[in-house]
């Protein structure tokens, strides 16, 4: 599965309860940059770069896929240099809870 394929599954994997009240743009920078807009309990994925994302995650493709599937711990990835973050770090910590990894396979 490519990063683009995985990211396109994010709207269906959104945990609406966890995303309640969230209004944010998350930029994923990998070989195929995409951003996710979460608003009103739903998510949309757009290819490319957002003009002003709330948080930006920069990772290698395999690491991003593992992170979103719950196979790679975000804190471990950050501490080992596999994940670079820019922006709202509190939002970044919530990402794993916003999406159901079981729906990303």
C-alpha positions in Angstrom: 0.0 0.0 0.0 1.3 3.4 -0.9 1.2 6.5 1.4 -1.4 8.1 -0.9 -3.6 4.9 -0.7 -3.3 4.9 3.1 -4.1 8.6 3.5 -7.1 8.3 1.2 -8.6 5.9 3.8 -8.3 8.4 6.6 -11.8 9.9 6.2 -13.4 6.5 6.7 -11.1 5.8 9.6 -11.9 9.0 11.5 -13.1 8.5 15.0 -15.9 11.1 15.0 -16.2 11.0 18.8 -12.5 11.7 19.3 -12.6 14.4 16.6 -15.6 16.2 18.1 -14.8 19.9 18.3 -11.6 19.5 16.3 -11.0 22.0 13.6 -7.5 21.4 12.2 -5.3 20.8 9.2 -2.7 18.1 9.4 0.0 18.1 6.8 1.8 14.8 6.0 5.1 15.3 4.1 6.4 12.1 2.6 7.1 11.2 -1.0 3.5 12.2 -1.9 2.5 15.1 0.4 -1.1 15.3 1.4 -3.1 17.1 4.1 -6.1 16.2 6.1 -8.7 18.8 7.1 -10.8 17.8 10.1 -13.9 19.9 10.7 -17.4 19.2 11.9 -16.7 15.6 12.8 -15.5 14.7 9.3 -12.2 14.6 7.4 -11.2 15.3 3.9 -7.8 14.4 2.3 -6.2 16.6 -0.4 -3.0 15.9 -2.3 -0.3 18.6 -2.1 0.6 21.1 0.6 -1.8 23.1 2.8 -1.2 26.9 2.9 -1.1 27.0 6.7 -1.4 23.6 8.4 -1.8 23.4 12.2 0.8 20.7 12.4 3.2 19.1 9.8 4.5 15.6 10.1 7.6 14.8 7.9 8.5 11.1 7.6 9.7 8.4 5.2 6.8 6.5 3.5 7.3 3.2 5.4 7.5 5.0 8.7 4.3 7.1 8.1 2.4 3.9 7.1 3.6 2.1 10.2 2.7 5.1 12.4 -0.8 5.4 11.1 -1.4 1.6 11.3 -0.3 1.7 15.0 2.8 -0.3 14.3 5.2 2.6 15.2 4.8 4.6 18.4 4.8 8.4 17.6 6.9 9.3 20.6 9.5 6.7 19.7 9.5 7.9 16.1 10.0 11.5 17.2 12.8 10.6 19.7 14.7 8.5 17.1 14.5 11.1 14.4 12.1 9.2 12.1 9.4 11.9 12.7 9.9 15.6 12.4 7.1 17.8 13.7 6.3 21.5 13.1 3.4 23.3 14.6 0.9 22.2 17.2 2.5 19.4 19.2 -0.6 18.7 21.3 -2.5 18.1 18.1 0.3 15.8 16.8 -0.1 13.7 20.0 -3.8 13.3 19.4 -3.5 12.0 15.8 -3.3 8.3 16.7 -6.5 8.7 18.6 -8.3 10.5 15.8 -8.1 7.6 13.4 -8.9 3.9 13.8 -5.8 1.9 12.6 -7.9 -1.2 12.0 -9.7 0.7 9.2 -6.4 1.5 7.4 -5.5 -2.0 6.4 
